[in-house]
Amino acid sequence: IYKFSFSFFILFHSAYAAGPINWSLQWFKITPFYAIISLFLEVIMDKFPKRKPMHLEGFDYKTPTFYFITLCVNGRRNLLGEISQETFVPSNDSDIIIARSFSALCESFPGSSIDSYVIMPNHLHFLIFKNNEFDLIEIVKFFKVFSTKLFSREIFDNRFWQKNFYDHIVRNDEDLMNIREYISNNPKRWYLDSLFVD
């Protein structure tokens, strides 16, 4: 909708700029109509739900600290394994691939270390401590690309992981302990998880 209204504005303005001076009268007549339509479109677009930002706006992700990261498999497909008796059972060598990818991440970005992590059927939680000047987004991108190359192309199409990722900046020691506990108990709460897919 916005693209159409903007294209209309550009087309009309170009015609006005190139045309004779009496176009100014036509422009004066149509301006109120265009303003009403634009206002109407803004009101309509405000009715649509807005996606919650995945990253903290204005925060410098080069800051050395703990970060809690969540990566989801593209389409939230259960390609990493399953939960059996409150325990994660890997498939497609996901446990080996994730471990190798974390090892490569720490080697490629000195000062980075994985505090704890848990693999779930369709997503991965991990707590990373970053004591360097690398951008967190660059680090996570490396992990996604590296691990994707290790998974068999027979189990996914264009991409293995979802394009973006969720992060939480650890605020204090209590926050850190709560996240560690959450990671530890995650398999037990799989059927209550917002990312649960049967």
Buried (B, 14 or more C-beta within 10 A) or exposed (E): EEEEBEEEEEEBEEEBEEEEEEBEEEBEEEEEEBEEEBEEBEEEEEEEEEEEEEBEEEEEBEEEBBBBBBBBBBEBBBBBBBBEEEEBBBEBBBBEBBBBBBEBBBEEBEEBBBBBBBBBBBBBBBBBBBEEEBBBBEBBEBBBEBBBEBBEEEEBEEEBBBEEBBBBBBEEEEBBEEBBEBBEEBBEEBEEBEBBEE
